[in-house]
Each structure stands twice: as C-alpha cells, then as structure tokens.
Amino acid sequence: MNDKIKFAIKVSLSLTLAYLIPFAMGWPQASTAATTVMLIATTGSRRESLAKGTLRVLGTLVGAVVGLLLVGLFAQDRLLYMLSVSLVVSFIFYFRNAYQKDPTLLMLTGVMTLMMSNGGDADGAFLYGVDRAYMTVFGVVIYTLVGTFLFPVKTEQNLRQLIEQLNQTQQALFATIVHSFEQSHESHPDSVDGSESPEESEHRASQLNIDKLTEEMFAAQNSLEQRFATVSVECSDVSAYLKEWRLAVHLSKQITQQLSVAVHSHFSLEEDRQCITNFDETIAEIEQLFHTCQQVWEDNEHVYRTKEFKVEYNQELLDSVPHLTKGSAITLGFLLESMHQNLSRLAESISCIDSVTNNVSFNIELPESKGKFLWWDAENFKTAVKTFVTYWVAGLIWIYFNPPGGYSFVIFSTMFMSLLSFVPVHPILLLVLFTFGFLFAVPSYLFILPQLDLGLELGLFIFIYTFIGFYLFNGPITIFYMVGLFVLGLDNNMFYHFGILMTIMTLFYLVVFMIIFAHYFPFSSRPEHLFLTIKERYFRHTRALFVTYQKQSESFFTPLKRALHIVTLNVSAKKLKVWGSKINHKHFDQTTPEAIGAFSKACDVLCSHINVLMVAEKKLLSNPLINKLRQQHRDSIIPLMAGALASHQVTEELDSVFNKYSQDYQSFEDKLEDFFNELDLSDYAYSEIAGFYILLNLKRNVFEAIKHCKQTYEDIDWVNLQQKRF
C-alpha cells in the first residue's frame, strides 16, 4: 500500500468520524468539524503528531477569542465590524503564508476569526461562536488522532532512510562528475567534419545525468531537512541523540552544497588536475568514504573516527600557470579536501547515533536554525491585500444583493481565496473541479442518500466520496471537489428538497466566481505576468546586492539589506521555475517551454553561485589581500549586467553591456599580474593567498553564470510574453 492510498484512507476516516460522531451525539454544526478536517488535509503536511494537533487547537481558540472580541466591540455597527475583521484576517493570513512550519496553525486562527459572526446577529453570537469553536477543535482532535495512530511510521527509521537515500544520490552524483571529468581529460576536441564525436555525445549524456542527479540530490536534501525539523522535538529516539543527528544533517547539507559547487563551477580541468599531485588518491579516498557512510548505517556496532587528509599541490607548476587557472586549481583542491573532511565527520556522527559509549571527537559550530517566518515576500503581501479586497467585494455583494448563504458567502470567498492565492492553478480548473464534484453530488442526493437508513451506510458513503477526492487530487484544489459533499447538506434530519440543493450549489458557484475574480484583481495571477515580474525582481535584487557588496559600508542597515536581497533571490529563483512551467505556450508560441526552462535553470545556478560567494566572502572579511584588491579595483560590471537583464532591454543594448564585460574580463589577468607585482607575497600567510584565489574563482563563477543567463535570456521573446490577454 503506497503513501497516497494511506493518506486518502486517513483523511476519509477522519472526515467520516467528523460527521458520524456529532450526528450520534446530537451536536450541532457537524459540517464545521468536517470543514476543519478538509482544510487541514488539503493545506498541511501528511505527517501528524500530538504536538502539532495541540498547537492547532491553540490556534483555533485564539481565533475564537479574537472573533468574539470583535463581535462584542462592534455589535451595533456592521461596517466597523467588517473593517476590523478584514484587517485582522488579512494580517493573520499574511503571517500564515510567511510561516515556514505548519501553515494550518495560523490558517485555523484566521478561519475562526471569520466564522465567529452569525451574519451580523449579535444576540446569539456568543453561543454560535462557542459551537463553532467547539466543533472546530473536535475536527482538529479527530484528524490528529487518526493521523497519528493509523499507519504509524517509526520516525527514526524513516529519518535513516531519508539520509541514506541522500547519501546514495550524492555518491552517484560524485561518481558521475568524476567520470565527466575523466572524459574531458581524455577527449580531443579536434573534429574533422563538424559533426558530434562519440566522446562529445557521451559527454552530453553524462551532463544530462548530472543535471538529473543534482535535482534528485536537492529534493532528497529538502525532504531530510523538513522531516528532521518536524521530528527532532517530537521523537524520543531522535531527541536522545539530538547532537549527533544535527551533525549528520548539517554535514549532509555541506556535502550537497559542495557537490553543487563542483557541478556548476568552471574548472580548467586538465590544468587543475596536473596542479594537484595526489588527485587520483583524493578521489579514491572520497569514494571510499561514501561507502563507509553506508556501512556505518548498516553496522550499528561499527566505530569510526575522523581521518585527516591533505590535498597536495605541485607548487612549481602552480607558480607558473596564469592567476585564473591558479584560482581554479586551488578552489578544486580546497573543495575536495573539504568534502573529504565532511564525509569523514559524517561517518563518525552516524557511528555515534544509538551508541551509548561513543561520542563525536570533533567540535563544529552549527549554524543557527532558519527563522520560522519569511518576513518579506511580495506575493505574501499581495495575498494579504487580495484577502482584504475579496472580503469587502463579497461583503458588499452580501449587503446589497443578499445571495444564497448570506454571510457564509463572505466567509467561504475570503477563506478559499486566501488559500488559493498565487497557487499555480488556472481558476477555470477550480470551476471544472467543483462541477465534477457536483456531478457526483446531485445523483447521490437524489438516488443514494434517501436509501440510507443506518449510520454505517452514511459513513461508508462519506468515506468513498472523500477517498475518491484525496486519491485523485492533491493540495488545496481538492477543496473544490470536496465542496460537492457539503452541497448535500448532511444532517441527522435530512429534508430532501431540490430547491435547497440548488440554493447551496448556487452559493458555492458564486464563491468560485469570486475566486476567479480575485485571480485577476487587484493583482494578476497569470503565469506569464508573474514570470516577468519575478524575473525583474530577481535581477533588480542581484544588482542591489552587488552594489552593497562593492560599497563595503559598515552601516547598521547594510547587513539587513544584504540579507533581504539574498532571501529574495533564493525565493525568486524557485518561483521562476514554478511559474515558468505554468505558462500556456498556445498563447505564446514564439517562446518554447525549453527556452523558459533553460532560463529558469540558469537563474537558479546563478543564485547558487551568489550564495556560495557571499558565505565565502563573510569568512574572508579579514583577508588583507582581498581588502587591498577591493580598494584598488571596484567592479561595476556585475551590477550593470544584472540591471540590463532586469529592465527587459533589447538584444543590442544587452550586447553593449556584456561586450564591455568581455573586454574587462580579458584584461583581468593583466590587472592581477600588475597587482601581484606590486606586492611582497612573503608578507602574507599561505592561507591568505589561498583564500584570495578561492574568492577570485568564486567571483569568476558568478561572472560565467550571469553570462549564461544572458545567453538563455536571448532565446525568449519577451515582447511576446508582455502582450496583454484576459
């Protein structure tokens, strides 16, 4: 039984119990508990825990208190109540989108705040709100208990599988990189007829394999980090060896980053290999360490201790090669040495997990965990604005036209819009999904429900209906299929009337149309529009980052600005991939999906190089050689290049900027030679000289990456993408 079936069974059982238990006990508003289950299942993670459920209950109670407080404060003034609710809910949903952990926590707070008003009826508001809060908490409890105890997974075992999977992917990637390296070393580029040689064909296949393995490695790394962040405080088996597990996850991430640098760096291949005297031995040592990590997992009694290893350079040859080649060789050597050290430490950390007697023999200062909130994200801010606007548009429709459902129309429109804002799904699909659910619901209402006499029969019907939805669909869009179940108006005392069915159906169709309206207003969610917007934002922040990089200002705000730029770059790189893949090329036939994909990938690679450069630069702030070069040579080319790519410039304007870069790049070797001729290198430590060359090579990688962005940029018809359409 696969995970998808298990998840569908868990949700189906939870939703069935959320209906049947209140029916059996005679509790009101069973649909509120069912709605809670549905919302958590479509927006939360698939792994449940009692701790997570407790936080959701807390979030629900906070939302109930806030909602009742607003009802009490503005009981006599409907417009002031609506203004206060719209502002509070917009803020809550902004924080919900910004929260990097469990999004359902703040989602329930916002939903409860919305649901506390009984259509403006202040007289019965308290009892109505208490009933809503009670049934919401009941839904949370049911879903948590079922999710925790049905098909339980041994957490530590699952974590071991994830880290082993990552280790195997890293090993495969390293072997492929080395193989590609060997091909480049042995190949002869001389081609008689211009056709692709067998060696070139094999190299291209190897590169495709490297790209695939790199994606798999990052996916495995993300899965490991997310799972560890979730279970590290919940699982006793993990918390008992928390230090060792943290080291294992951290070192695995370091290896992932180093392999990523190796994949995307521009090494001088043959020259670099010749400059490292023990190159083959180093490769063999690293390959053996990958095997050792696997063996240590399999043999819990195996004791491993970190081994020291040094990469040796051919100093005579290193002194004679150009500065850029020297930087490339030293960077490669440093990369291999660091990878060896991290793998050796990883093996020792693993051997100490579940061991009573073994302790790690080294000390590493682990980085601070990432903040729980992504405080600034343009789309999150736009979602908050959309929430506010949608609430008021729906509210005014309710006041002046009194559609079916009354105030429920406002609640559902605001709630569903906030959950589906900037989700890469065309709104028409939501209409299709709801209609699909309705086609199941109407025959059920007419022919199946009247025949059900027992609670078990009704439970079986709810279970099957829910299973179909959660097996066929994923994520928040499942809501629109599941709405068909709520159209049925399930209750202890069913009153079958086709007019009631049509009224409820009309309500939800109006909600769907409100969401389609919010898709275009006040901010467009069309993929091509978002792709253009995010592309401009990505390169604008790249330019701003390198401007602050060159200024070297010691202002209090400079580190904050740089942190904002880096976070925005990382988030934007991911969004470019998502929204670029959703562009409908039937409307933009002059730009191929391959061109969009290549550009998005180039931006992602550039982002990776910038991250590595910034980390290295932070560690080398005190290097006198680097500071001296910065004082003499201020680089303005990268900001100009990034600015040109941000502003949708035509090819001729781009070429003028990048040609300037090429000329500057060609003269860079001479500038470095002049720089070193003025220095007495005996005044500097070897580590300072090595650090200088490493940073030089990392900067070169950024140059090459942004140049590749320009090449892929030219394959896209940007004028075509900017065409307005509805």
N, C-alpha and C positions, 0 to 999 in steps of 0.2 A: 504493500500500500504506500503510494507516494505521499509527499508532504501536502500537495494540493488537495488530495482527497481527504486527508486527515483534518486539514484546516476547514474544509467545507462541512465535514461532519461536526466539528466543534461548534462552528457558528450556527449550523442548523439546529443542533440540540439546544444551544443557548437560547435561540430565538423561540423555539418551541416551548421551553420551560418558562420563558418570559411572558408567554401568553397563557399557558395552561395553569400555572400556579396562581396568578391573580384571579383567573376565572373560578378556580376551585375554592379560593378563599373569599370570593365576593368583593375583591378590591377594585376600586375604580381606575380608569386610565391605564389599562394593560398595554395599550399601544405606546405609551410613553416609555415603558421598560423595553419594549421591542425596538423602538426607535433608538434608544441608547445602545443596545446591543449592535444594531446595524451600523451606527455611526462609528463605534469603536472598531468593529471588524473591518470597515472599509478604509479607515484612516490610520489605524495603529499598526504596530508590528505583530507578527504572527506568534511571538512568544509571550506568554503571560506569566505573571508572578503575583504572589500575595502583596508584596511591597508596592508593585505598580498599581494594583487594584485599590490599595489603601489611599494612595495619592489621588487617584481618580475620584474616590468618594469625597476626599477633602476638597478637591476642585469643584465638585458638584455642590457641596454645602456652602462654599464661598460664593458661588454664583447665585445660589438660592437666597442667601443673606443680602447680597448686593441688590438682586432683583426686587425683593420685598422692601428693602430700604428705599429704593427709588419709587416704588408704588406708593409707599407711605408718605414720602416727601412731596410728591406731585399728584396726589389723589384727585385734586379738584381741577387740574389743568392738564389736559391731554397733550397739548403741543409741547409744553415744558417737559412732560414725562417722556415723550418721544425724542426730544432733543437730548435729554440726559442719557437715555438708553442707547441711542445711536452713537453718541460719543464714547460711552463706556465700552460698548460692544466692539466698536472699531479699534479701540486701544487693545482690548483683550485679544482680538483676532490678529492684530499686528504682532503681539508677543507670542501668540500661538504659532504663527509662521516663522518667527525668529528663533523659537525654542528648538534646540538641536537634539533633544532627547525624545521623550514620548509626547507627541503633539496632542493626544487625546485629553491630557490633563487640563490644559487651558481651553481646549475646544469645549469641554463639558461646562467649564465656568461660563464661557460666552453663551452657550446654548441655554443654560439655566437662567441667566440674566434676561435673555429674550423671552423665555417661556413663563415668567412669573406673572405677567399681566393677563388677566382674563378678558381681553378685548376692551379694556378700559373700565371694567366693573370693579370699582374699589371696594364695594361692600363685601363681596365674597373672596377677595383677593388672597387673604391670608390662608384660608383653608384650601383654596385652589392651588396656591403655591406650595403648601406643605404636601399635598397629594402628589404634585408633580415631582417635587424633590425626593419624596419617599420612593416613588416608582423608578425614578432615575437611578437612585442609589441601589435599588433592588436589581435593576438591569446590569449595573456595574458588577455587583456581587455575583450574580449568576454567571456572567461572562467570564469573570476572573476564576471562579471555582472550576467551571468546566474546562477552561483553557489551561489551568494549572494541573489538574488531576487526570484529564483524559489524554491519552497518548503522551505520557510524560517522557522527557528526554533527559538522560543523565548529562548534566551540564558540563562537567569536566571532560567526559568522553567526547562530547560534541566539540568542545574547545580544542581538544587534542587533534581531532580530525581536521578542523579548520587550519591549525598551524602546520600540521603535516602536509596538507594539500598545498598550502602556500610554499612550504619548503621544497616540495617536489616541482612546483611550477618555476620557482627561482632556479633550481638545479637545471631544469630543461632549458630555460632561457640562457643561462650562463654557458651551457654546452653549445647551444646554437650560435651565440655570439662568438665563442672561440672558433667554432667551425667556419663561420663567416670571415673571421679574422685570418684564418689559415688560407681560405680561398683567395682573399685579397692579396695575401703574401705571395702565393704561388702563381696567380693568374698573370697573363701577359696581355696588355690592352691592345696590342697591335692587331688590327682587323683588316683583312685584305679588301673585302667587298662591302664593308659597312654593315653586314648582317650580324645578328647576335650570335656570339660564340656559345658553345655548350657551357663554358665556365661562367659566362655572363648570365645565361639562363638559370643556372644553378644558384648563382648569387642572388638573382631576383627572387627566386622561390624561397631562399633562405631568409631574405629580408621580409617577405610576407609572413613567414613563420615567426620571425622575431616580433613583428607588429602584433600578431595574434597572441603570442605568449605574453607580451607586455601588458596587453589588455586583460588577459586572464590573471596575471600577477596582481595588478592593481585591484581587480574585482575581489580576489581572494584576500588581499590585504585589508580592504574596506570591510569585508564580511567579518574578518577576525577582530578588527578594532571595535566594530559595532557590537559584536557579541560579547567581547571582553568587557566593554564599558557597561553593558547591561548586567552581566552575571557576576562581576567582580565583587559586588557588595551583597549579592543575593545567595550565592552558592558557598556553603561552608568548605567544600572540597577545594575551591579556588582561593577563598579568603585565608585559609590556613597556610598557604604558600604564596601569599599575595606578592611579596617582593620578587620571588623567582618568576612568577607569571608576568609581572610587569616588565622585568628584564627581558624575558623571552619575546614579548610582544614588541617592546621598544627596539630590540636588536633585529628582529624580523623586518621592522619598518625601515631601519637603517640600511639593511641589505637590499630591500626593494628600491630605495632611493638611489643607492649606488649602482644597481643594475640599470635603472632608468637613465642615469648619467652616462653609463657606458654605451647604452643603446643610441642615445641622441648626441653624443659628443663627436667632434670631427678630429679624430686622431690621425697622425701621419703614418699609421700602420707600420710599414717596413722600417722606417727610421726609428720609430718608438720602440719596436721590438729589438732592434740592434743596440739601442741605448740601455736596455735592461739586460744584464748579463745572466741572471737566473730566471728569465721569463718562463721557460718551459717548466722549471721546478715549481714556480709560483702557481701556475695554472694547475699542475698536478696536485699541489697541496690544497688548493681551494676545492677542487673536485672531490678529494678525499674527505674534506670537512663536511661537505654536503651529505655524503654517505654516512659519516659519523653521527650527524644530527638525526638521521633516520634510525640508525642503530640504537642510539640512546633512548629514543621513544619506545622502541620495541623491547629493550632490555632495561627494566627499571633498576636493576642492581648494578648496572654499569656505571663506574665512577670515571668522570672525565675532568681533566684540569686544562685550563687555557695554556696554549703554547705561544711563545713569542716567535715572530718571523719578520725578517727584514728583506725588503727588495733591494738588490744591489745594482748600482748603475756603472756603466762604462764611462768613467769620468773623462777620459781622454777624448772619446767620441762626443760626449755631451758638450764639452767645451768648444768643439769645432762646428757644431750644427747651428743654423740660424736660431734666433731667440724664440720665434713662434714654435718651431719644432722642439726646442728645448722645453718650452712650457707644456707642449703636448705630451712629451715623454715623461716628464716629472709628474704631471697630473695622472697619467695612466699608472705609473708606479705607485703613487700615493693611493689611488683608487683600489688597486689590487691588494696593497698592504692593509688598508682599512677594512676591506671585505674579508680578508683572512682573519683579522683580529675580531671582527664582529661575529663571524661564523664560529670561531673558536670559543668565544664567550657565550654564544647561543647554546652550543653543545654543553658547556658546563652548567648553564642556567637550567637546561632541560634535565640534566642528570640530578639536579638538586630538588626538583619537584617530586613530591611524595616521598622524599628521603628524610628520615629522622636525624641522621648523623651528618649528612653533607650540607655544607654551606658554601656559597659562592666566595671565591678568593679575591675578587676584584671589586672596586668601587666605581660606579658610574653615577654621575649626576643626571637623574632622569628629568626630562623637560616637564614643565608644568602642563597639566591637562588643559585642553582647549576649553574656552568659555562655553557655557551652556546656551548662550544667546548669540545669534548673528545680528548685532545691533543695527547695522545699516545695510539694507538691501532694497534697491529701488522697487523691485516687484512686490516685496512685502509692504512697503509704504503705499504703493498703488492699490494693493488689495484692501488696505485699511480705508482708503478713500472710496474705493468701489463699494465696500460694505456700507459706509455712511450714505452714499448716493442711492444704492439699491434699497436700503431701509426706508428712505424718505420717498422715493418714487412709489414703492409698494404701499407705504403708509398713506400717501395722498390718494392713490387709487382706492384703498380701503375706505377712507373717509368720504370721498365724493361719489364712489360708484358701488360700494358695499358688495364686492364679488363673493362668490360662494366660499365658505370657510371663514369669512370675516377676518379677524386679526391673525388667524393661522396662516393666511396668505402672506402676511408681512414676515412672520417668523420663518416659514419654510423658504421664502425667497432669499432672505438675508442669510440664513444658515447655509443653504445649499450653494449660494453664490460664493460665500467666503471659503468654502471647502474646495470649490472647483475653479477658483480664480487662478489664471495662468497655469492651469493644468493643460498639457499638450494634447487636448482632445477637441475636435471640432464640435461646436454646440449642436449642430444638426444631429450628430450621433446620439446626443442625450435625448433628443426628441424621438429618434428611432428606437432607442433602448426602452424608453417609457412606453411607447406604443407596443413594442414587443412584449413587455410585461403586462400591459393592458389586454393584449390578445390572449394571454394565459388567464388573466383575472376574470374577464367577463364570462367565458364559458364555465369557469369554476363557480362563479357567483350564481349562475342560472341553473347549472346541472349537477354540480358536485356538493356544494355546501348544504343545500336543502336536504340532501340524503344522509348527512352525517348526524348520528344520534349520540354517539359516545365521545368523550373527551379524547380517548386514544385515537379515534378516527380523525378528529380535527388535528391532533398533534402530528399524525402521520402526514396529513395534507400539508401542514405548515413546514414540516421537515423536508419533504420532497421539493416544495416550491423554493425554499431557501437554498437547498443543496444545488439545485439547477443554477441559481443565480451566482453563487460563490464558486462554483466549479467552472462555469463558462467565462466569467468576467473577473477582472482584477481592479483593485483600487477604488477610488471614490465614485467612478462611473457606475459601479454595481448598485449604488443607491437608486438609480433611475429604473433599473429593472425591479428592485425590491419595493419601490413605491407602489407597484401593482398589488402587492399584498395588503398594503394599507388602504387601498381603494375599496377593498372588500368590507371594511368597517366591522371587523370581527368583534363579537361581544357575546356575553352569556345569553342575552335575549335578542337573538337576531330578528330583525324586521326587514323582510325582503321587499324592496321597492326599487324598481328600475330608475325612478326619478332620483332617489338618494344616491344610487351608484353613479349616475351621470353628473350629479352635483359635485361629488367628491372628485370624479375624474376631471371635470372642468377646472376645479381648484388646482390640481397638480399640473394640468396643461398650462394654466396661467403662470404657475411657478416656473415651468420650463421656458416659457417665452420671456419671462423676466430675466432668466439666466442668459438666454441668447442676447437680450438687450444689453446686459452687463458685459457680455463678451466684446462688444464694440464701443461701449460708452461707460465712463468717460475716458478710458484708456483702451486702445485696441489690443486684442489678444491674438491677432492674426500672426501666424508664424513668421512670414516674411518681414512684417513690421518689427516684431521683436528681435529677429535676427539682425536687422540693420541697426536697431537701437543699441543692442548689446555689443555689436561689433564696434560701433563708435565709442561706447563706454569703455570697452576693453583697451583700445589703443590710446584713448584720452588718459586713462589712469596709468598706462605704461609710460607715456610721455611725462606725466606729472611725477611719477616715481623716480625716473632718471634725472629729472630736474632737481629734485631734492637730494638725490644721490650725489650730484655734482656740486651742489652748494655747500654740503658738509656743515650745515648750520647746526649749532648746538642749542637751538631754541627748544623750549618745553614741548611745543606742538609738533616739531619735526618727526619724532618717533611715532606719534599718534597718526600723523598724515601718512607716513610710510606704511604703517600697519593697515590703515584703511585702504590704501592703494593695493597692497598685496592681497588682502582678503577679497577685494572687488575683482582683481584679476583672476583669482582661483575660482570664485563663484561664476564669473562671466564665461570663463573657458568651458565649464561644464554646461552652462546654459546655451552656448553657441552650438554645441553638439546636439543637444536636445531639440532646440527649435529649428536648427538647420535641417535635421532629419524629418521634420514635420511639414516642410514647405511643399505645397501642391505644385509639382512641376508641369502639370497640364496647363496652368495659368502662366508659367514662366518657362516656356520650352527652350529659351535661349541659354539657360543655365542648367547644367546637368546635376543630378544628385552627387555624382562622383566629385565634381568641382567643389560643391558645398562641403562635402565630407573631407576633402583634402585640405581646404582652408581651415576648417574647424580643428582638424588634427594638427596642422601647423601652428595654430594659436595655442593649442594645448601643450605642444612641445616647447614653444617659446615661454609659456608660463612656468613650465618645469625648470627650464634653464634659469629664469629670473629668480625662482625660489632658491635654487642652489647657490646662485651668485650672492644673494642677499644674506643667506646663512653664513657663507664663507667670509663675506665682507665684514660681518659683525664680529667674527672671530679674529679677523686680521686688522682691526682698527688701530692697533698699536704698532703695526709693522712700519718701521721708518722708511723703508724703500718704497712702499706703496704710497705713503703720505707725501714723500718727496716727488714722485711721479705725478701725483694729483695736483700738486702745487704748480708744476711746470706745464702740464698738458691737461687742459679742460676739454673733455669730449662732449660735443654738442650734436654729434651725428645721430645717435640713437633717439633722442627726443624729437629731432626733425623727421626721422624715418617714421616713428610712431605717430606723430602729428599728421603726416601726409596720409598714412593709412586710415586714420580716424576720420578724415574730412571728405571722404568719397571723391578724391581727386582723379582726374582723367590720367590715362597712361603716360602722356608726355610730361605732365607735372611730376608724377611719381618717378619717372626715369631720371629727371634732372636732379632730384634729391638723392636717389640711390647711386647715380653716377658719381656724385660728389663723395658719397660714402666709399665707393670703389677706389677712387683716386687717393683718398685719405688712407684707406686700408693698405694700398700698395706701398705707400711711403712710410707705413708704420714701422716696418723692420728697420729702416734707416734711422727713424727717430729713436728707436730703442737702442740702436748701436751708439748713437751720439750720447744718449742718456748714460749708458754704462761706461763710455769712455771718460766721462767727467767724474766717475766715482772710483773710490778705492774700496774694492769688494772685501778686502781684509778687515774693514771696519764693521762688517755685518756678519752675523751668525749664518751658518748654513741653512738653518730652519727659516730664517727671514728671507733668504734668497729663494728657497724652495717655495715659500708661501707667496712670494711675489709672482713667480712663474705660474703657480696654480691659479691664482686670481686672474692673471693675464689670459690663461687658456679658457677659464670660465666666461670671461668677458667676450672672448672670441666666439664661444658657443652661442652667446646671446646675439652677436652680430650675424652669425650664419643663420640662426633661427628666424630672426626678423627679416632677413633677406629671402628666406624660403617662404615666409608669409606673403611677401610681395609677389613672388612667383605664382603662388596659388591664388592670390588676390586678382591677378590679371585674367584668370580663367573664368571669372564670374562677371556676368553682365549686370552691374549694379544699377544702371539706369532702368533696366527691365524690372528688377526687384522693387524699385521705388514707385512703380506705377500704382495708382490708387485703384482699389476694387472693393466691392462690398461682398 
